[in-house]
């Protein structure tokens, strides 16, 4: 009797405790490789059901309307879903369809008299084209001489980016929200832009600058980021809408969700991808304010940016990316607490709604929908890579079951108009194929090339530079388009001659300039700060510098190079020819030890 009384007391106490304590228990033997293989097959079928529905009923329009099986233009009339789905085809290993779509897109023109969202065009079009360009070598495409510094998709991405550049011609350098692809910023365009719309360019524009050796794109993206940084509040927070001409905050509520989210995301990812430690320092400064003022029982509420007082105690679907970001900097415990909170909302409603009132435990009116967003799944994938906790696989399967049960239509998958009764809406946004399906597949596919462990790679040479491809150093943009950080070294930075001169003749190298006058100063790539960063506690779980145990006998492009992790950072980056710039990143949620 006493035993049952105690057991009942424990169960009641568990139920009344914090949501983050309600951790599902999944046996270690449950998610076998056979089970995961079945889940991958199901996700693959899910993707192709939606993808073929788009091709059959919507192409060449932007998106599919899955209830009426028609197409509609939404963001600019440039076959948006086809571009957004391209990198997912590569992740799924469908090289035949990837090549076909690349041939189709190579003929695409963006010389149109239409107004487009600068933010959406950048993350979906520029990001999608750049990612596909960097993944082309895996799909049997005939690469142009000088790839990855040349190529039709790279030229197309640069053409689009050039058409976005007029948006940055503001007094502060922060971009306008809308641009005409032919004529620039429209007359009478509002100068008010959301924070994410200002701070979400450094990945795409940084990659573009490094591949084309044109510094303009990275420079304008950095100027916009620094302008935001300079307008932060005294407690380290930013509002959600700002006047790009005056720098005045128009909306001063601060949060990690809608209108702000990818600004924080790009500080972390841009820092890793482009070896810019100042961006990480900015993020860590913001993180102090976020944890001090927004974090309440592992939820993150909206607060006033100057005082930090709670203004809106809600959870937004768009905030579900946050545990993924935390996991990439080693804060897996904090990430797990929040993801468990979010999972309880999903279990309660079947889906994570656009806005959920945490105090009232109910959906916010007018924000009850679920447009097939990926953020929760994104965090599951990153966090699983960091912890290998099978409970996260179970949460991912919960999402998969909900999508299959409630949103599938004869020609695709539909937005959930109301998470309370699962009524549907006639829209399937392109990010469903770019992000939601991709992250689901990667969650269940631990052997995917995206998850490379950094211990092997494919050497590639362009003129006097060499780089390592397919090491697993992939950084996702906010539309889930992966960028191979290693590929950038083939087009940017010091040449091998510069490197060896720096190593063996440091005095002479300081007196002579690099033969490539357009490159950054060599010392900025070889100086000790890049190694010292790896020893800082704030960085040690995010970034590590990889040095081979010994130089490989051959670095021909037909062979793979394998290196070993070193705990010591006393070795030069120039240990051997393959090593230049190999600052291997803990991406995909890996937590690396040094």
Secondary structure, DSSP 4 states (H G I P E B T S, - for coil): -HHHHHHHHHHHHHHHS-GGG------TTTS-HHHHHHHHHHHHHHHHHHHHHHHHHTTTSSEEETTTTEEE--SSSS-HHHHHHHHHHHHHT-HHHHHHHHHHHTT-------EEEHHHIIIIIIHHHHHHHHHGGGTT--PPTTTTS--HHHHHHHHHHHHHGGGG-SSSSPPPSEEETTTBSPTT--SEEEHHHHH--HHHHHHHHHHHT-THHHHHHHHHHHHHHHT--TTS---SEEETTT--EEE-EE-SSTTTHHHHHHHHHHHHHHT-HHHHHHHHHHHHHIIIIIEETTEE-EEETTT--EEE-EEEGGGGGHHHHHHHTT-HHHHHHHHHHHHHHHHHHSS--SEEETTTTEEPTT---B----HHHHHHHHHHHHH--HHHHHHHHHHHHHHHHHTEETTEE-EEEETTTTEEES-B-THIIIIIHHHHHHHH-TTSGGG--SSEEEEEEETTEEEEESSS-EEE-TTS-EEEGGGGGGTSS--HHHHHHHHH-HHHHHHS--S-TTSPPTHHHHSTHHHHHHHSTTTTTTB-----SS--S---TTSEEE----S---S-TTSSGGGTT---B--TT-----
